[in-house]
Amino acid sequence: MTLEVAKPSVTPPTTARPHLVALEGAPQIQEFLGRPAEHNHIVQFYEAEESLIENVGRFIASGLQAGEPVIVIATPEHTKAFVERVKTLGVDVSAAPTGQLTMLDARDTLSKFMVGDMPDWERFQEVVGHVILTSRTGRADRRVRAYGEMVDLLWRDGNRMAAIRLEEYWNDIGKDHSFSLLCAYVMGNFYKSGDADPFHHVCATHTHVIPAESYWNIHDPDERTRAVTQLQQRAHALESEIAHRKELESALRESLAREKALREDAERNVRFADMFAGMLGHDLRNPLGTITMGANYLARANLGEKPTRSATRIISSAERMSKMIDQLLDFTRIRAAGGLQLQRSRIDLGAVCERVKEEIEAGNPQCFIATKTVGNTGGLWDYDRLLQVFSNLVGNAVIHGSTGCEVSIEADGSDTSDVVAYVRNGGTIDPEVLPVIFDPFRGGKKRHNTKGLGLGLFITRQIVLAHGGEIAVTSNDTHGTLFCVKLPRFPRAPENDTVRV
């Protein structure tokens, strides 16, 4: 980046590199602003409103006189002052051909492309690009001349990052639309401690810089040259910083695009895996049914002790396989559909607990399961799914509990809104397993004892959640292991369920 002091007799080069327009007096600045519009991005720093109104007024008047499309994006107060100054310069704004002069409210225009605290590139392109194209209608051979102070509004609001980003957006949109843009900042914005870097950063985003009035108070030519040299050096450093930042942003965008593609590919593979698991589980039912039928036939055929024992083992293994298939299908439904569908009906949770007690005691004669019911334990729930919940909880208590196989189930219907059930057993859960007890495919020291895929408690929790309920577990040496299931009596989102009365 090179910052040069433009001489009165030399036309500033129209390159993409900034040039400090530090002319020796207001007449030379006015001469520069009055030239036919070139592809540049000028910034005007000012201390007094009169200076701003004078320069912008001449910038606008020159464009109207040359038949150029003119866009003014300013506060209503400034717009009114600009129009008055243009009139004193002998240009009748009201006589401008339709569409040649476009005047927009800066704050209102800014709101159309801001997302949160930052400008959005796509919205900026849509809003500002449309204004530029519209202004050129019927004037395609003329370059647009635009003045804007939206950046100054952002800076006044304390949003410096957004202001600098907006300046960069103006430069970027200039690659698609050729225009001469004049921005303005009140110099008081930069008088705070530590504002030197932001000031030079603003300068670095422009092709031409018009200094504030106090610049002309430097009468010593050497001192003025040093001031320009310092600005050159800082602008060059910031240009390198901006280029480096853009490289980093480009690399980040590419990285995010790759990450998005990898994530979409992974999600697609997961969907395929879920579909495969669902189809596999469904298709395994038929051959498993055939195996079970054959084993039952052999067990009843009275072929002797050894064949009968073998048939019994086959039946037991088939039951385990059936449970695994059911878990696999439930797991697939949960992942594919986002949850389980329920078939609700009016049932008694106490009756569910009694049935679970009978079934598990029948298969485990050495165990004793105590049940207790308090209050009204009725509600509108899915009977088969709750049977699955408590069969799993009590079955785990029987398998993993302490020696003696004593388990208790309590259904408490004292509350009018919810029914709470407790499943308690002796023994404790490994502290490493307890935090992830409801996760799918969890591991643990007793993993070899399980009769499923490690999905039982995961599916149990999903069933409780589908009912709008909660499930929690505590386990310690003093009180053993306690699972607590809280179920609302009536559905909170009935539109998601089927209800049978």
N, C-alpha and C positions, 0 to 999 in steps of 0.2 A: 504494500500500500504506500502511495506517495502523496503527501500533502504539499501542494505548491501554492505560492502567493501569485494569484492571477494578475497580470499587468493590464492596464486599460486598453492597450492597443493589440492585445493578443486574445484570440478567442479560446476559451478553455476547451481542451480536448474532450470529446464525448466518448470516453472509455468507461469501463466498469470500475475503474480505480478512483478513489476519492481525491478531490482537489479542494483545498481550502480556498474559498472565495473571500479573500481579505483585502478588499479594494480600498483605495485611499479616499474614503468618503462616500456619503450616501449617493451622489450622482452615479458613481460607477456601479454600485449595487443595483440601482434602478435600471441602469443600462443593461446589466446582465439579466435581470428578471424580465426585461422588455423584449429580449430576443425571441425569435420564433422557437416554439417548444422543441426541446431536444430530449433524448432518452436519458434522463438523469433523476436523481433522488436527492433533493436539497433539504437541509434543515436550517431553520431560522431560530436562533436564540435571541430573546428580547427581554428587556427589563421594564420598558414602558409600553403601555398599550398603543400609544401613538406610533411607535416604531413598527409594531406588528401591522397595524391597520394601513400604514403607508405602504409597506412593502407588499403585503398581500393584495391590497387594492390595485397596485400597479401590475402585479402578476395577473390578476383577473382581467383588468382592463386591456392589457396587451393581448391576451388570448381572445377576448371578444372582438377586438379590432381586427385581429388577423383571421377571423372566421374559424377559430379552433374551438372544439368542444371543451367546455369548462365545467369542472365538478368542484363544488365547495361542500366540505363536510365539517361543520363548525357548530359552536354553540349559537343559539338564536341571537344573543347579544352581539357576538362577533360578526355574524352574518349580516345583521342590520348595519353595523358600522362599516363593513366592507362595501356594501351596496352604496352607502352614502359617499364613501370615498371614490368609488368608481364613477359616480355621477359628477363629482367635482372635477374629475379628470376628463370630462367631456364625453363619457360613454353612457348612453341611455340603456339601462338594464332592461327596462320594459320593452324596448324595441328589438331585443335580441330574438332571432328566429326561434321558432318552437323547437325545443330539445337541445339548443346549443348550450344553455346554462342550466345545470342541475344543482340545486341547493338542498342539502340533507342535514338533519339534526345529528350532531356527532354522538351524543349519548344514546339516542334511539337506534342509530345504525350500529353502534358498538354492541348493543344488547342482542342484536340478531345473529351474531356469530360467536358470542362468548359462551363457553361451557364451563360453569364454575368460575374460577378465577383466571382462566386462560382462554385465549382465542382458539377456535377450532379451524383447522386449515380448510377442510371441505366446506364448512359453512361460510368461511371468509371468501373462498373462491366463488361460491354461489352468489353471495350478496354483492361483493365488490366487482367481481367479474361481470355480473349482469348490468351493473350501473355503467361500467366502462363501455361494454358493447352497445348498450342502448344509446349512450351519448354520441357514439360514432355513426349512428344510423343516418345515412345521407351525407356523411362527412368522412368517408373511409380514407380519403386522401390526406386527412389532417390528423396530426398527433394530438392526443388528449392532454389537456393541462388540468392538473388536479391539486387542490389544497385540502389538507386534512389535519385535524388536531385531536383525533381520538387517542393518539399516543400520549399527548399531553394530559388528557383526562385520566388515563390509567396511571401516569406518573404522579399526578396530583393526588390520586386515591391511594398512593403508596404501593401500587402494584408494578414495580419496576420491571420484574421479569416478564410480565405480560406485555408491557410497552415495548421492550426490546424484541420480544418474539413477534409482535405485530409489525415492527419495522422490517424484520427479516421476511415476514410474509409479503409485505409490499415489494421487496426485492424479488422474491420468488415469483409472484404473479406478474412482475415486469418481464419475465422470460416469455410469457404468452401474450402480453399486451404492452405495446410501446407507449409510454406516457412520460410526461414531465410532472414529477410530484414534489410539492413543497410542504414540509411539515414544520411545526413550530412548537417550541418549548419555552415556557417562562423561565428565565435564568434563576429565579429564586428557588426553583426546585433543587438546584445543585449547590446551594450555599451551606448545606449542613456538613458537619465533619465526616470525612470518609466518602464524600461524593465525587472525588476525582475520577476513580475508576468507572463508575456508571456514566459520568459525563463523556469520557473518552470512548466508552463502549457505544454510546449513542452516536458519536461522531463516526465511529468505524462502520456503522451500518448505512452511511450515506455516501453519495458521490461528491457532494458539495456542502460546505459548511459556511453559513453566514454568522459571524460572531455577534455577540450582544454589543450594546452601545458602549459599555465600559472599555471594550477593546480599543476604541478610538481615543481613549484617554491616555494610552501609552504613547507618549510623544517621541520618546527616544527610539530611533530606527533600530539600533542594535537590540534593545530590549524587546521590541516587537518581533524582530527576527528570531530571538531566542524563544519567545512564546510560541511562534509558529513551529520552530524546530522541535520543541517539546511535544507539541500536539502531533507532529509527524511521527515521532518515535513511539508515543503511546498508541496512536492509531495503528501503526505497523504491527506492534506487539498484539494488539487486540484482534487484528485481522487474522494473524496466525492462530490465536486462541479460538476464534470463531470457526476457522477452517478445520482445526483439530476437533472441535466439538461436533461439527457436522459429520466428520468421519466417524466419530464414536456413535452418534445417533444413527448413522447409516448402518454401522455394524450391529447396533442393538436391534434395529428393525429387522435386519436379516436373521439375527439370532432368534428373535421372537417369531418370525415367520417359520423358521425351521422347527422351533419348539411347538408351534401350533400344528404344523403338519405331522410331527411325531405323535402329538397328543391325539389328533384325529385318527391317525393310523392305529394307535393303541386302543382307542375307544371302539374302533371298527372291529379290531381283533377280539376285544372283549365281547362285543355283541355276537360275533360269529361263535365264540366259545360258549356263550350262554345258549344260543340257539341249538348248538350241537349237543350240549348237556341235556337240554330239554327233550330233544328228539330221541337221544340215547335212552334217557330214563323212561320215556313213554314206550319205546320199542322193546325194552327189556321186560316189560310186564308180561307179554305173551309167553316167551320161553320160560320165564320164572313160574308162571301159572301152570304150565305143562309139567315142570319139575315137581311142583308142590302136589299136583294131582297124582302123579306117579308115585311119589313118596308116601302119600296117604294110603294109596291102594296097597302098596307093599306092607305098610305098617299094619293094615287090617287083614292081610292075607294069611296070617298065622303060619309063616314060613320057617319059624324057628327063632331062637333068641338072637343069633348073630345078624340075620337079615333084618329083623325087626329093629335092633339097635341101630343098624346102619340107616334104615329108613327114618328113624327118629332124628338122627343127626342131620340128615338131609333136610327134614322139615324145619329143624331149628335154624340151620344155615339159611334156608329160603326165607324164613321170617326176618332174619337179620338183613338179608339182601332187600327184601321188600321195604323195610324201614329206611335203608339207605336210599333206595329209589324215591321214596316219598320225600325224604329230606332234600334230595337233589332237585326234584321237581318244584318243591316249595322255594328253594333257594333261587331257582331260575325265575319263578314267578315274581319273587320279591325284586330281583334285579331288573327284570325286563319290564314289569308293570309298575314299579315304584312302590309296591306294597301288596298286601293280600286282600282279596275281596272276601267279605263276610256274608254269611247267610244267617241273619239274626232271627231269633224267636224268643218267647218268654220262657226262661228256664230258671232253675234254682241251683245256685252255685254249691250249696250244701249237698244236693243230690249228685252233682258231678264229682265232688270229693268222695262220696260214699262208693260210687262206681269204681273210681280209681283205686280205692282201698281194696275192694273185693277182687279186682282183676290182678293187682300186683301181689296180694297175699296168696291168691290161687297159684301163681307161678313161683312164689317164694314162701313155702310153708313155714320156714324158720323165722320169718319176719313178723313183727307186730306193728300195725299202723293204727295210731289213735286219731280219731276225728272229733271235732267239736264245732258246733254251729251256734252263733249268737245273733239274735235279732232276725230281721227280714233279709234273707240272702238272695232274693229274686232280682232279676234284671233282664234286659233285652240284649242277649249275646248270641254268639255262634257256638252251639253246643259242641259240635265235633272239634272245633278249634280249641275251646277251653279244655275239653277232654285231653287233647294233645298237649296242652300246656302243663296240666297237673300230672299227667302220666309221665311226662319227661322229667318234671321236677322231683316227683316222688321216686321214679325209677333211678334217677341219679343219686338220690339220698340213700336208696337201698344199696346201690353198687359201691358208691364212694364213701358212705358213712362209716362210723366206727363199728367195731365188733359188737354184736348184740342186735343189730338191725332194728333199732327202735326209731320210728319216724312219727311225727305228729303233723296233722293238717287242721288248721282252724280257719273257718269262714266267719268273718265278723260283719254283720249287717246293721250295726248300731247307727251308722250315719245314714241320713235320708238320701244323700246324693251318690255315695260310693259304697262299694263292698270291698273289704280288704281281706285277703287270704294269706295265711302264713304256712310255710312248709319248713319244719325244723328237724334237724338230725344231729347226732353227735359227730365229733370229728371236725377237722378244719380243712379249708382249701389252701393249697400252696400259695403263699403271699405273692409269688411271681405270677401266678395264674389269675388271681383275684381281680386285678385291674382290667384284664382283657377277657373275663369269663364269658361275656356275651358276644365276643368277636367270632367270625366264622373261621373254621379250620385252625382253631387255636391248638397249641401244643401244651404239654405238661408232663410231669413225672408219671401220671397214671394214664397217659394216653393209650397204652396198650390194652387197658381194661374196657375201653369204650366199645359199644356195639353199633356205632354209627360213623358218620364222616366228620365229626366235630362240628356239626351244624345244629345240634339239638337246642342248645341254649340261645343261639343266634335266632333261630326260627321262633322259639318261645317268646323272646323279646319282641320280635316283629309282630306276632299275633297280639300281644298285649298292647303294643303301640297302635295297631290297627283298630283296636277297641277304644282308643283314646286314653289308655291307662298307663300305668308306670310299673316298673319292676326293679327291685334293688336287692342286694345281697350283702350280708355281713358275716364274718367268720372269725372266731377267735377261740382260744383254748378254754375260756371260762364258760361261754354260752353255746359253743358249737357253731353250726352253720344255719343261717336263717335266710330264706328267700321270702320277700314280701311282694305281693301282687295287688295293686290297687286298680279297680275297675269301676268306671262310671256306670251307673245303672242304665242310662239311656244314651244313645249315640249323639255325639256332638256335631257330626257331619253326616246326617242320615242319607244325603243324596249319593254318597259313595258306597252305600251298602244296600243289600236286599233284605227286607224285613218280612218274616213270616209270622203272622199273628195266630 
